[in-house]
């Protein structure tokens, strides 16, 4: 007798969609196949009409770096906000260390301590390199299991200082040294992640727009030129390539960047592309039509319909291989009461709505299929963060992280669905089609129809790059 069987569904594996189910024992998937071959288990669930889909991995979260930046706040954020992840079908995340000048190993250990015992999902930690002295810490923090480093190359001046960086931000010289240290480690090579968005022209335009009284989300989209991502992708990508390190470009927003990265990938540059659920699901104009206002201000900006179509195609042709949310635990007090250009950029915790939005805008509009979606929300992130095949796939030997989806259920999104620390939603009232009915983490049913039904302990994922 096995522990658990789900049967009578359509199972999304890495290579095909199978009519049948999955067999789970000791938290691991033992078998995937037709109902007649599943055998018997202590618990058997009939999921007729439903899709069995891999638990998603969100590669881009900033727990503990929103309303406050502290480990205490991070602890709260792990405890509260990861509930939304489970309800939304996200079973693993990668989240950043707190933006602090502390040595990287200390920051990493404190982040780990904030997550263990609090997190409802399994997690990886991305170390944020904010200071020159951090680069020498890289080999040591890699020994602790860190396989991803984040560089805010898109900031300089006082905005960089507010984020705990030097006024010159992360110039190529600092990134170069970081690559030197990362490539000296005996551990498998990490990913080097950049927020690509050339800052000096952007800041000049922001001042100009502000003085002329422009203050809408379309102006926000316009102040960050279409080449602002690609110029940094080239500069930092060439440096990373010299050290045989993959450059991971977070939150790609522009069609121009996609075309540019495609060219570099064809020349053999190991560039990894990530985009955001919000970039795929809305536009500056749509946010304005829905009067979302300052809550829709994110860096880089949510842009135009023409960009959105190219981003969707990039998921199908493989230029972009990861989708994240850039979830930050913000409440309205850091958005309201500020003039447009002064309010902090960034969305709030978005983990709940990823799948319904991607099903509605992607699957139901015929922009991609279930196999392609699984590649970019589960397998791709797991591979980039060195936890594939333990995570990211429904196949024998992988952790039993999967979700049951009712593809036809229609309902409105909104704040009322969240157990996280959100007090607003940029998706308020948006009608979606497709619901996460059940979420399983390592074989345990943890969330069901919008509620947490058992408290699994999230684990820190070490994993070395394969
Ligand atoms: Zn981010």
Boltz pocket constraint, residues with backbone or C-beta under 6 A from the ligand:
constraints:
  - pocket:
      binder: B
      contacts: [[A, 60], [A, 62], [A, 326]]
      max_distance: 6.0
